[in-house]
Every structure is written in C-alpha cells, then in structure tokens.
Amino acid sequence: MKEEKNLTVRHMKIFVTVCEENSITKAAKRLHLSQPAVSVAIKEIEQHYDVKLFDRISRRLYLTDIGRNFLEYAIHIISLFEDMENSIGQWESSGKLRIGASITIGTRFMPQYVSTFYKVHPQSKIEVFIGSSDIIEEKILQSELDFALIEGLIHSDNIISETYRKDRLSVICSPDDDFCSKKTITIEQLLQCPLLLRERGSGTRELFDHALSSLEYTYSPSWESTSTEALINAVQEGLGVAVLPYMLVRDELENSTIMELQVENLYLDRGFHIVYHKNKLLTSPAKEFIEMCRNFEE
C-alpha cells in the first residue's frame, strides 16, 4: 500500500505561487525550487484529495472550480501560519495590524482611531489602506488586510460584517438653488437635476443605487468622482445635486455653504461595518482596536 503524503504549509505556498504566476516554471524560479519539485507538490495535493486543481490547455494552466475553492483556503492557511509566526510572544516588538477603511471612514475617523490606539500601544505597527468598498472586500478575501471598516455592502459569504455605528447619506444642493425654498422634493424632481455622485464601487454610490433601484427608478449621473471635496465644490458652484455621507458634509451644512434636501420616500440610512474573513484569527490587539471603534466618541 502506498504511503499517503501529508500536506504542509509548503504545499500551500507552492500552490498559491503557481496560481499567482500562472506558470509552474515561473513559480519554481520565484521559489528557488526546481520545476519538477513544484510539479510534484501540485500532484501530491491533487492525489491527497483525489481532485484536479488545474486544466492544462495548450501549455497554459486554468484553475478548476475546486482549484479556486482550494486557493481561498490555501491563502488563509498561509495567513494564519504567518500570523502565528509573527504574533506568538512578540506582539509588542514586531506585531502589526493591517487595517482597511472605505473613503468616508478613512477620511473622517481613521486618523482619530489610529492616534487613540497609539496612545495606549505606542509600540504598535499599524498599516492602513483607504479605498472603495469593493477594493476593500477583495483585499479581505485575499488576506491582504486583517480587518476593515466600511460603509458599503458586503457581497461575499466568506466575510463577516458587523455594524458598529449608524450613519446616513445627505442630499445636498447650493443655497442659491431653487429647491432650497422647498421643505421636501420628490424623487422625480431629484432625478431631473444634474446628479453629482461618488464612483461605482463606493459604499455611498451602492446605497444610493440600491435605494433607487428598489423603487424601480433609473438615472444617469452628470459627475462621478472619487473625491468628496470635488463634489462639494461642484455643488457650491451650483452645478447640481450631490449625495454624500452626512459626516463628510456636516461642517459645510453648519456653515450654510450648502443646504440639505429632504426627498420623499428616499431612505438613505446606513451603518458603518467592521468586516473580516470568516476564517481570520483576530489577534488580541485587533480585537482591542475593533472594540475601541465601537466605543469611540468624537
């Protein structure tokens, strides 16, 4: 009887590298291994589970469905192993938190969160990535972030999402706009205006799109931008109506450089969410940072 080969983290790293390079030859070169050694490792995984990880067509590799499933597990097994290596007994000297934030949270809150955490843990190392919610989700799935704080919706069943703070979107216009004399406007009136919106993939845009599509409305934006400041400036110049997070336009509203419109039957309440992969082992510092966010007061 042939002895079954036990799988190791080495197998996982070889498999992930082959997927990243889409080539056994390139993976071997990157890992400083022979090409046969890489091929044997892939074959041992396939024999262990009695599956086929790649289709080999015209000398190219294509992941099978089971291969894609295995890749996700392999990425997180490697991540857990590296977490263990970096964390056991040496957090204060070499531990690191990799935190993601979508634009609103990254702009308005993340500097305060990190600054507050450093006051309690001055030796901590924190890396922050700020981007749109869809990019954050992909980085969580690829284990490039330990956890993230976002205002958008999560689409993967492999990510846990917990609401930690309430928020809402504001529909804003110039004080000189004719709408300012009205207490409320209809959705139809709103859609007649030039709409100045965040880019697709942002949590703000996704909520607005979802709110309108659920009421069977469609529209075409006049502006799309990753910059909240650009949209606020455009509103102040009377170029249209924008839909932006209240937290990011609060100062302008208080200073009356812009005005908020109430739109009948348009509900734009939302939450800020803590998200992380369901297989992610959150370290004690990560849990402490998350708990600080939950209890944070400006």
C-alpha positions as CSV (number, residue, x, y, z in Angstrom):
1,M,0.0,0.0,0.0
2,K,1.4,3.4,-1.0
3,E,2.0,5.7,1.9
4,E,-0.1,8.9,1.8
5,K,1.8,12.1,1.6
6,N,0.9,14.6,4.4
7,L,0.2,18.1,3.2
8,T,2.2,21.0,4.7
9,V,2.2,24.8,4.6
10,R,4.9,24.4,1.9
11,H,2.4,22.7,-0.4
12,M,0.0,25.6,0.1
13,K,2.7,28.2,-0.6
14,I,3.8,26.4,-3.8
15,F,0.2,26.1,-5.0
16,V,-0.6,29.8,-4.3
17,T,2.6,30.9,-6.1
18,V,1.7,28.8,-9.1
19,C,-1.7,30.5,-9.2
20,E,-0.2,33.9,-8.9
21,E,2.4,33.3,-11.6
22,N,0.0,31.1,-13.7
23,S,3.1,29.0,-14.5
24,I,5.0,26.2,-12.9
25,T,8.2,27.4,-14.4
26,K,7.9,30.9,-13.1
27,A,6.7,29.7,-9.7
28,A,9.8,27.5,-9.5
29,K,12.1,30.4,-10.3
30,R,10.4,32.6,-7.8
31,L,10.5,30.0,-5.0
32,H,14.1,28.9,-5.9
33,L,12.9,25.4,-6.5
34,S,13.3,23.0,-9.4
35,Q,10.4,22.7,-11.8
36,P,9.9,19.0,-11.0
37,A,9.7,19.8,-7.3
38,V,6.9,22.3,-7.9
39,S,5.1,19.8,-10.2
40,V,5.4,17.1,-7.6
41,A,3.9,19.3,-4.9
42,I,0.9,20.1,-7.0
43,K,0.4,16.4,-7.9
44,E,0.6,15.5,-4.2
45,I,-2.2,17.9,-3.4
46,E,-4.3,16.5,-6.2
47,Q,-3.7,12.9,-5.1
48,H,-4.3,13.7,-1.5
49,Y,-7.9,15.0,-2.3
50,D,-8.4,13.0,-5.5
51,V,-9.2,16.2,-7.4
52,K,-7.9,18.1,-10.3
53,L,-6.8,21.6,-9.5
54,F,-5.8,22.8,-13.0
55,D,-6.9,22.2,-16.5
56,R,-3.8,22.2,-18.7
57,I,-4.8,23.5,-22.2
58,S,-2.2,24.5,-24.8
59,R,0.5,24.6,-22.2
60,R,-1.4,27.0,-20.1
61,L,-2.9,26.5,-16.6
62,Y,-6.5,27.2,-15.8
63,L,-7.9,26.8,-12.3
64,T,-10.8,24.4,-12.0
65,D,-13.7,25.3,-9.7
66,I,-12.3,23.1,-7.0
67,G,-8.9,24.7,-7.6
68,R,-10.4,28.2,-7.0
69,N,-12.0,26.9,-3.8
70,F,-8.8,25.3,-2.6
71,L,-6.9,28.6,-3.4
72,E,-9.1,30.5,-1.0
73,Y,-8.4,28.0,1.8
74,A,-4.7,28.0,1.0
75,I,-4.4,31.7,1.2
76,H,-5.9,31.8,4.6
77,I,-4.0,28.8,5.9
78,I,-0.8,30.6,4.9
79,S,-2.1,33.8,6.5
80,L,-2.9,32.1,9.8
81,F,0.5,30.5,9.9
82,E,2.2,33.8,9.3
83,D,0.0,35.4,12.0
84,M,1.1,32.7,14.4
85,E,4.8,33.2,13.5
86,N,4.6,36.9,13.9
87,S,2.4,37.0,17.0
88,I,3.4,34.4,19.5
89,G,5.3,36.0,22.3
90,Q,6.5,39.0,20.3
91,W,3.5,41.3,19.6
92,E,4.8,44.4,21.3
93,S,8.1,44.3,19.5
94,S,7.1,43.1,16.0
95,G,3.3,42.7,15.7
96,K,1.5,44.6,13.0
97,L,-2.2,45.4,12.2
98,R,-3.3,45.8,8.6
99,I,-6.5,47.8,8.6
100,G,-8.6,48.8,5.7
101,A,-11.1,51.7,5.5
102,S,-13.5,52.9,2.9
103,I,-13.3,56.6,1.9
104,T,-15.8,58.1,4.4
105,I,-14.4,56.3,7.5
106,G,-10.8,56.7,6.3
107,T,-11.2,60.4,5.8
108,R,-13.3,61.2,8.9
109,F,-12.5,58.7,11.6
110,M,-9.4,56.5,10.8
111,P,-6.8,59.2,11.8
112,Q,-8.5,59.6,15.2
113,Y,-8.8,55.8,15.7
114,V,-5.1,55.2,15.0
115,S,-4.0,58.1,17.0
116,T,-6.1,57.0,20.0
117,F,-4.8,53.4,19.7
118,Y,-1.1,54.6,19.6
119,K,-1.6,56.4,22.9
120,V,-2.4,53.1,24.6
121,H,0.0,51.0,22.5
122,P,2.9,53.3,21.4
123,Q,5.0,50.3,20.1
124,S,2.2,49.1,17.8
125,K,2.7,49.0,14.0
126,I,-0.4,49.9,12.0
127,E,-0.7,49.8,8.2
128,V,-3.8,51.5,6.8
129,F,-5.3,51.1,3.3
130,I,-8.0,53.5,2.3
131,G,-10.1,52.7,-0.8
132,S,-13.5,52.0,-2.1
133,S,-15.6,49.2,-0.5
134,D,-15.3,46.8,-3.4
135,I,-11.5,47.0,-3.3
136,I,-11.5,46.6,0.5
137,E,-13.7,43.4,0.1
138,E,-11.2,41.9,-2.4
139,K,-8.3,42.6,-0.1
140,I,-10.1,40.9,2.8
141,L,-10.7,37.8,0.6
142,Q,-7.0,37.8,-0.4
143,S,-5.9,38.1,3.2
144,E,-4.1,41.4,2.5
145,L,-6.0,43.0,5.4
146,D,-6.6,41.8,8.9
147,F,-10.0,43.6,9.1
148,A,-11.6,46.7,7.7
149,L,-14.1,49.4,8.5
150,I,-16.5,50.2,5.6
151,E,-19.9,51.8,4.9
152,G,-20.7,49.6,1.9
153,L,-22.4,46.3,1.4
154,I,-20.5,43.0,1.5
155,H,-21.2,40.5,-1.3
156,S,-19.1,37.5,-0.2
157,D,-20.5,34.9,2.1
158,N,-16.9,34.4,3.4
159,I,-16.8,37.8,5.0
160,I,-18.3,38.6,8.4
161,S,-19.9,42.0,8.7
162,E,-20.9,43.6,12.0
163,T,-22.5,47.1,12.3
164,Y,-20.7,49.3,14.8
165,R,-22.1,52.8,14.1
166,K,-25.1,54.4,12.4
167,D,-24.8,56.9,9.5
168,R,-26.9,58.4,6.7
169,L,-26.4,60.0,3.3
170,S,-27.3,63.6,2.7
171,V,-28.8,65.0,-0.5
172,I,-27.2,68.5,-0.8
173,C,-27.5,71.5,-3.1
174,S,-26.3,75.1,-3.4
175,P,-28.0,77.7,-1.1
176,D,-28.9,79.5,-4.3
177,D,-30.7,76.5,-5.8
178,D,-34.5,77.0,-6.3
179,F,-35.1,73.7,-4.3
180,C,-33.9,75.4,-1.1
181,S,-37.2,77.1,-0.7
182,K,-39.0,73.8,-0.6
183,K,-39.3,71.7,2.6
184,T,-39.2,68.4,0.6
185,I,-38.9,67.3,-3.0
186,T,-40.0,64.2,-4.8
187,I,-37.7,61.6,-6.2
188,E,-38.9,62.6,-9.7
189,Q,-37.7,66.2,-9.0
190,L,-34.4,64.9,-7.7
191,L,-33.8,62.9,-10.9
192,Q,-34.4,65.9,-13.0
193,C,-31.3,67.6,-11.5
194,P,-27.7,67.0,-12.6
195,L,-26.5,64.3,-10.2
196,L,-23.0,64.6,-8.8
197,L,-22.1,61.2,-7.4
198,R,-19.3,59.1,-6.0
199,E,-17.8,56.4,-8.3
200,R,-19.3,53.0,-8.8
201,G,-18.0,50.5,-6.2
202,S,-18.1,53.0,-3.3
203,G,-20.4,52.3,-0.4
204,T,-22.1,55.7,-0.9
205,R,-22.9,55.1,-4.5
206,E,-24.0,51.5,-3.9
207,L,-26.5,52.6,-1.2
208,F,-28.0,55.3,-3.5
209,D,-28.2,52.9,-6.4
210,H,-29.9,50.3,-4.3
211,A,-32.4,52.7,-2.8
212,L,-33.5,53.9,-6.3
213,S,-33.5,50.5,-8.0
214,S,-35.7,49.1,-5.2
215,L,-38.2,51.8,-6.2
216,E,-37.7,51.0,-9.9
217,Y,-36.0,54.3,-10.7
218,T,-33.1,54.7,-13.1
219,Y,-30.8,57.7,-13.8
220,S,-27.6,58.8,-15.4
221,P,-25.1,60.9,-13.3
222,S,-23.6,64.1,-14.6
223,W,-20.5,63.7,-12.5
224,E,-18.7,60.7,-11.0
225,S,-15.8,61.3,-8.7
226,T,-13.7,59.6,-6.0
227,S,-13.2,63.0,-4.4
228,T,-15.8,64.2,-1.9
229,E,-14.2,67.6,-1.9
230,A,-14.7,67.9,-5.7
231,L,-18.4,67.1,-5.4
232,I,-18.9,69.6,-2.6
233,N,-17.2,72.3,-4.6
234,A,-19.3,71.5,-7.6
235,V,-22.5,71.8,-5.5
236,Q,-21.3,75.1,-4.1
237,E,-20.9,76.3,-7.7
238,G,-24.5,75.4,-8.4
239,L,-23.6,72.6,-10.9
240,G,-26.1,70.1,-9.5
241,V,-27.2,68.0,-6.5
242,A,-24.9,65.5,-4.7
243,V,-25.5,62.6,-2.4
244,L,-22.7,62.3,0.2
245,P,-22.2,61.0,3.7
246,Y,-23.5,63.4,6.3
247,M,-20.3,63.0,8.3
248,L,-18.3,64.4,5.4
249,V,-20.6,67.4,4.7
250,R,-21.5,68.3,8.3
251,D,-19.2,71.3,8.6
252,E,-20.4,72.8,5.3
253,L,-24.0,72.3,6.3
254,E,-23.4,74.0,9.7
255,N,-21.7,76.9,7.9
256,S,-24.6,77.1,5.4
257,T,-22.3,76.9,2.3
258,I,-24.5,74.0,1.2
259,M,-28.1,73.0,2.0
260,E,-29.6,69.6,2.7
261,L,-32.7,68.5,0.8
262,Q,-35.3,66.1,2.1
263,V,-36.5,63.7,-0.5
264,E,-39.9,62.0,-0.1
265,N,-39.8,58.2,0.2
266,L,-36.0,58.0,-0.3
267,Y,-34.4,56.3,2.7
268,L,-30.6,56.6,2.9
269,D,-29.9,55.5,6.4
270,R,-27.0,53.0,6.7
271,G,-24.4,51.7,9.1
272,F,-20.6,51.5,9.4
273,H,-19.4,48.0,9.4
274,I,-16.4,46.0,10.8
275,V,-15.6,43.3,8.3
276,Y,-13.1,40.4,8.3
277,H,-12.8,37.0,6.7
278,K,-14.7,34.2,8.5
279,N,-11.5,32.2,8.7
280,K,-9.4,35.0,10.1
281,L,-8.0,34.7,13.5
282,L,-8.2,38.1,15.1
283,T,-5.4,38.8,17.5
284,S,-5.9,40.4,20.8
285,P,-4.7,43.8,19.6
286,A,-7.1,43.6,16.6
287,K,-10.0,42.8,18.9
288,E,-9.0,45.7,21.1
289,F,-8.8,48.1,18.1
290,I,-12.3,47.0,17.0
291,E,-13.7,47.4,20.5
292,M,-12.2,50.9,20.6
293,C,-14.0,51.8,17.4
294,R,-17.3,50.5,18.8
295,N,-17.0,52.8,21.8
296,F,-15.3,55.7,20.2
297,E,-16.6,59.2,21.0
298,E,-15.5,62.2,19.0
